[in-house]
Amino acid sequence: MSGWNRSLLVAGLIIVSLFGGCQKKEEPSSESVLRISQRNEPGVLDPALATLPDEFFIIRALSEGLVSPSPDGGTEIAAAAKSWDISDDRLTYTFHLRTNATWSNGEPLTADDFLASYRRVLSPKAAAPKANLFFLIKGAEAFYRSELTDFSKVGFTVIDAQTLRITLAHPAPQFLSYVASGPWIPVNPRIVARHGSSWTNPRHFVGNGPFTLVNWKPNQHIIVRRRSDYWDADRVHVGAIRFQAFDNSDAEERAYRAGQIDITMSVPFTKIAGYAAKAATPLRQIPLYETRFLAFNTQRHPLGDIRVRRALALAIDRKAITEHVLRGKQTAATHFVPEGLGGFRTVSSLATDTLQARLLLAEAGYPNGKGFPVLEMTGWSQSAVLEVVQAIWKRELGITVNIGVRDAKVHVSDLTNGRYDIGFITAIPDIADAIGLLKDLSTGATNNYSQWSNNEYDALLLQSDHQTNAEERLTVLARAEEIISEQCPIAPLYFNAKNILQRNTVQGWQEDALWTRFYKDVSITTP
């Protein structure tokens, strides 16, 4: 899981002294600068350590991996690698790098650079938070867990300066979606060795992407400048991008109206309808593969009872949340995995059924909510959503649930340590593959905040790992999701959508459902 669960802890660990006021030179003239809202201050700009979508917004402007996500959500596209070959047994991928791809300091980009970057991610001492995105590689997980100490036994082989061969532990039809993910973006190993953790300082930063880092003032702005020597520079039309920090959606919306930014990261939900009604609306609404849900702590009484969990899940009127509170093209989630994620098709549903919910609660020993203990439902935001759920449970089931809004870091810590009853959570997949979300609910998983365990579920996930037929694999994953709907360790609420304001002078702007931004082919026209 990506998103902002454990990630928010990292974002708070910014060492301001490293970056305050550091810059190379001033940004180009305002006519060539794209101004974008930035809501969460990056904790790091190191692809091996980054976790927040906000961090990868900037990292993807500065660097690129072998392949990249496609703006239209389709098959991954060539990036640092111009092409690749796949063996008949689907175990070996051979990537051919572009001969004209370079680092921003002029050094050639080589297969050895990718090898060093991947070894760094998998090094146990690095504690890379998303190292699991490499575990499809032969020997990668064993090396990460120190069960294997010889990295030459891991499935990476440098054939020559422009050729990298990767061998999988087993065939995986979804492999390229992993290669396109953020942690697979390389770093310049010589720069990292020379500067250590301060290599992301603008004075030292070296990337292989379309822009280079020139200024980082924490909690103010980050500025990146176009690279004229980038291999695909002809498709990079803006001279610079300024990522401007804002504390909240109200502040960025005011800045947009004042002409201070070109693209916002969000819109206050109270103003969405007004912008949508404009004839030439600047409002853009982007459906996301992001599930917002409630986790039930199965170790807390009475949430260990499946009847109670199902009663709570079935009582929720999800359309009341999406249509009357959020009103931003979010859709009611009657299952956990977003439809279409990596080709996923659901076969389960938790549609509202208040009659069945009351019967289940009575069967569990709480007729009309009588005797049901007062629980607490906690979150870091979206108190309006929680208030709707609270009111529904009171009206339909006769139970009282208190609401607690915590600081984000405190909320994540409480979830991780089981210090909660019902927790509001965001799940954003790292890759276009349902397995990333589903594994978060497997036995012992770090993000299995419900502390739920089901042997059949775990077995299905293991089976999917070794399923070489893409369609059959999706069928297995759909059955696993069906168990979630039956057991209700969580209650899905809605699939999120991103609402942004985009100035009509910005052309070619694209974002996908996985929070990826695309900076090529973007231009700024004269009003």
N, C-alpha and C positions, 0 to 999 in steps of 0.2 A: 504494500500500500504506500502510495505517495501521500499527497495531501498535506494537511497541517496538523497531524496528530503528534507524533514524536518530532516532526520537523520543526515545530515551533520552539522546541527547546534549543535547537541549534541556532535559530535565528537570533536568539538573545545573546549569543556569545561573541559579539563583535568587538574587536580590539580597536577602539577608535584611534588610539595613538599611532597605529600603523598606517592609517589612511587619511587622517584629517588633513585636508589642504593639499594632498599629494597630487601633482598633475604634471603633464608633459608640456602642453601649451593650450591656449584658449581654443574654444570650439569655433568652427567656421561661422560665417555670417548666418543670421537667423533664417534667411530664405532657404537654406539647405539643411536646416536642422529639424528633425522630426521629434516632437516633444510628447513623451508618453508618461502617463501616471504610473508611479511605483508605490504600492501599498505596504509591502513588508520589506524592511531593510534586510538586504542579503547578509547572512551570517558569514558566508564564504562564496568565493567565485572559483572554487576548485571543483571540477566535475566529479572527482572521486569522493568528495565530502559533502557536496550539496544535496539538499533534500527538498527544499521549497520550489514550487513552480516559479516563484518570483526570482529565485537565484538562476534557474535555468533560462529564464527570459533573457538574461544578460549573457550568460555563458554561451548560448547558441548564437549570439551576435558576434562573439569573439572567437569561437572555435567550432569545429564540426568533426563528426565521426566518419567512419567508413561509409555509412549510408545515413540518410535522414528520413524522417517521416514525410509522407506526401501531404501537401496542403489539402488535397481533396479527401484525405482519409483512406486512400487506396494503397497499393503496393509501395513499399519503401523505395526511395529513389537514390541514385548515385550521388555521393558527396566527395569525400577525400578519395574514395575508391571509384575509379571510372567504370569498373565492371567486376564481375565475379563469376566463378564457375562452381557448380555443385556436382559432387560425385554421384554416380548411379545409385549407391547405397544410402545417399542423403546424409552421410556422416561427415563429409569433408567439404568445406567452403574455402575456395582460394580467391583472395581479393587482390586486385591489381590496382595499385595506387596511380594517381595522376603524376606524370613526370614534371608537370609545371606547378604542382602544389608546394607551397613553401610556408614556413613560419613567418610571423610578422617581423622577425629580425633578419630575414633573408636566408636563413638556413633551409636546406631542402627537407621536406617531410618524408620520412622513411618508415619502412616496416619495423625497423628496430625501435623507433619512437613509440609505435603502437604497442609493441611487445613490452617495453619498459613501463608504459602507462598501465597496461593490464596487470603486470606483475605487482605494480604499486597498489592497485585496487585490491588485489587478492592477498597482499601481505597481511598476516594477522595483526601486526603492530599498527597498521594504518587504520584499523577499525572503520573501514569504509561502510557507511550505513546501507548501501545498496549493492554490496558485493554479491548478493544472491542472484543478481541479474546476469552473472557470469557462470552460474552453476550448471548450465547446459553443456559447458565445455568439459571435455575429458580431463579428469584430475583436478579441476578448479576448486570444487568444494573441499576435497581432501587437502589441498594445499592451504586453503583459507583456514581450515580447522587444525592445521599443523600435523595432520596425519600423513602428509607427504611433504618432504622438505626440498626435494629436487625439482625446481621449476621447469627443467627441461622435459620432465615427464607430463607436464600439463599440455593440453592440446593446442599450443601455439607454436608455429614453426615459421621462421623467416627464411624464405627461399632465396630472395635477393633484396636489394634496396627498395624495390617497388612491388614486392610480392609477399603476402602474408597468408599462410595456410592455417585454418582453424579446424580442429577435429572435435566433434561432439561426442558426448558419452553415449548418446543414443539418438536416432533420427528425431528431429523436432521441426514439424512444418511451420512453426511460428518463429523460428530462430531469428530471421531478419528483423522482426519487431524488437527483439532484444538488442541487436546491434545498433538499431536506430535510437535507443534510449540514451538519456543524458550521461550516465556513468561510463558509457563506452567512448565518450569524447576524449581524445588524447591530451596529454600535457607535454610540454617540452622538457624531457628529463634532465637536460643540462642546466636549464634555468632553475628547475626545482632543486637540483643538487647544489647549485651555487647560492640560492637565496633562502632555501628552506621554506617555512610557512609564509614568509613575506613575499613569495614569488608573485602573488596576486596584487601586490602594490603596483599602482600605475607606473612607477618608475622602472619596475622589473617585468611587468606582465608581457608574455609572449604567447600568442595564440596562432591558430591556423585558419581562422574564419574570415568573414568579410569586413570586420571592423577590428579596431584595436583600442584598448582602454587608455584614456588620456586623463581622466579626472574622477576621483571618488571622494566625495565629501559625505560621510555617514549622516543619514537622516536628512540630507539635503538633496543631493543629486549624484548621478553617475553619468559620465559622458563618454561615448565611444565614437571614434572617427573612422570613416571609410578607408579601406586599404586599396590603394591603386594597384598594388602588385598581387592582389588576390586572384586566383586562377579564373574566377567567374566574375571579375569586377564589372564587366559590361552590364550585368544585371543588378548592380547595386547603384541606385540612383540618388540616394540621399547622402549628403556630405557627412552627417553626424546624427546620432540619436542621443537625446537627453532624457534620461529616466528621472523624473521629478518625484520626490518623496511627498506623500500625503498621508495623514493620519486616518482619514475616514472618507467615505463616499460623498458626504456633504461638502467637504473642503475641495475635493477634486472637481465636483460638479460646479462649484462657484468659480474655480479657476478656469474651467472650460468656458463658462459664459463670459468670463473676463478676457478670453482670447489668450490665456497663458499656456494652455496645453492643447494638443491636437487629438489625442486619444485618451480616454479615461479607462480605468480598470473596472469600474462598476458605475452604477447609477443608484441613488437612493430609491428604495422601492416605492416610496410615496410619490416619486416624480416620474416613474416609468410611464404611467398612463398618459400623462401630459405630453411627454416627448413622443410617444407612439401616435398621438393624435395629430401631430404636426404634418402638414402636407409634404414638405421636404424634410422628413425626420432625420436627425443625425443618429438616432437610436439604432444600434445593431444588436441582435439577440442571437447568441451562439449556443446551441445545445451542447452539453458536456457529458462525457462519460464519468460522471461524478455522482456517487450515491450519498445522500445524507440519511442517517438512520439513528435509531436508538439501540444501544446495547444493553441487554439485561444481565446483570451480574448474577450468574447462576449459583454462586456460592452464598448469596444473601437470601434469607427466607423472606417471602415465599416464592422467589423467582427461580428456584430450583425445580419448581413444579411446572411441567410443560403445559398443563391446562391453564395456569395463570398467565404464562407468557403468551400463549395463543389468544387468550381472552383480551389481553392488552393490545396485541397486534391487530386483531380483527375488529376491535372497536374504533380504531382510528379512521376518521374521514379525511383521507389524504387530499381530496379535491378541495376541501375547505381551506387547506393550507396553501395549495398552489394557486387557487383562483381568487381567494379573498384576502390572503395575507401577502404572499410573495408577488404575484401578478407579473412575473417576468419571464414567461414561457417555460418555467419549471414544469415538470410532469409528475403526476402521482406515481410513486414507486410501489407496486404490489409484489415486487420480487427484488432480489439483491443486485444482480449483475445487470448493467445497462444493456438493453437490446442492441445488437449490432457490434458490440465490442469484440474485435477480432473475429467477426462472423457469428458471435454467440446468439442463440435463439432460446428463449426461456420456455419452459413447459409448466411453470408453477405460478401460483397467484395467491396473494393475501388480500383479496378484495374485501372491502368493508362488509361485515356481517354482525351487526349488533346483537341480534337474537342469539346466534351461536356463541358470541362472546359472553353474554349473560349466563347461558346454560353452562358453559365451561367454568366460569367463575363460581357458580353455585355448586357444581360438581366437585370443585376443589375445596369447598367448605366455606365459601363466602357469598351466600345468597344476597343479591342487591348490595354487595360490598360490605355486609355486616361482618365485623371482626377483622377486616382487612387492615394490616398495619399501615401507618403513614410512611410512605417512601419519599425519597428525594430524587428529582430529575435534574441533572446538572449539565451545563454547557458553558462555552466561552462567549457565545453570542446567540443571535436568533432567539431572544427571549420571547418575541411575539409568536414564533412557531411553537415553542414550548408551552406558552400560555394556551394556545388552541388545544394542544394535546391534553393539557391539564383539565381544561373545561370539558372536553369530550369524555374523558374518563370519569369525571364527577357526574356528568349528566347521564351517561349511558350505563355506567357500572356502579355508581354510588361510592366510589373510592376517592380518597384525598391524597394528592401527591403535591409536595412542595417543590418549588423551583429554586435552584441555586446557580447563579452565574459567577463563574470563577475567572481569574486570570488564566490565559491560555496555557501557560506553563504549569500552573497548579492543576488545572483540569487534566492535562495529559499525564502528569505525575500520579494523580488520583486514579485515573483509568488503569495505568500500568501496574499500580500496586494494589488494585482491587478495592480502593477506598471510595466506593460509590455504590449506588443502587441501580439507577438507570442513567446512562450517559449519552448525550448527543454527540455524534461523531460524523466526520467527513471522510469518505473513502475515494481517493483519486488514484487510479491505476498508473503504474509507471510505464506500462507497455500496452499495446493493443492486443491483449490476451486476457481472457476471463480468469485464468489460473492465478494471476497475481492477487486478485481480490479474494478468490475462494480459499487460497492457502492461508490467508490471514485469519480464517476461522478454523483452521486445522488444529489438532491437539498440540498444545505447547507452543503455538506460534506467538511471537512477541506481541502482535497486534490483536490476538484473540482475547480482547478485554472481557468478553463474557465468561471466559474460562470454561467454555463448553467443550465437550468431547463426544465424538460419535465414531465408532469403529468403521461403519459402512462408509461414512463420508470420507474418512482418511484413506480408506482402501480405494475409493473411486479416484481421488486425486493422484494417488500413486499409479493407478492404472492409466490415467490420462498422460502421465509423464512418459509412458512407454508405448503410447498409441501413435503409430506412424501415419495412419489415415486421418486426414484433417476432419472430415465429416464425422467419422466414428468417435474421434476425440471430443468434438463438440457435443455429441450425444451423451458421452460419459459426464462431461462437465455440467450439462443441463440436469442430469439426474442428481448430481451433487448439490446443485442449487435447490432442487426440489426438496431435498432433505432439510435445508435451512428453512424453507417455508413450512415444513411439517413440524420441525422442532422449535422454531422461533427463538434461537439464542439472541436474535436481533429483530427489530421491527423497522423495515425500510419505510422511509417517509416520502422522499421525492428525489428525482433525478434533476440535478441542478442545471441551470443555464446561465451563461455569462451575458450581462447587459452592459454595453459600453456606449459611449458617445464618440463619434468619429467625425471630425471636421470634413466638409465636402471637398476641401483642397487636397486631402490625402487620397491617393489612388493606389489600388493594388494591395491593400492591407488584407492579410489572411491569418486566421487562427483556426486551430482544429479542436476537436472535442477532448483532446488530452492536454489542453493548456499549452500547446506549442504555438509559438509565434513564428512567422516567416518573413524575413527582412528583405529578400530579393524581390525585384520587380515592384517595389514600393516607390512612389514618387510624390512630390508635393507640387501642386500646380498653383499658378497665380490666381488669386480670387477675382 
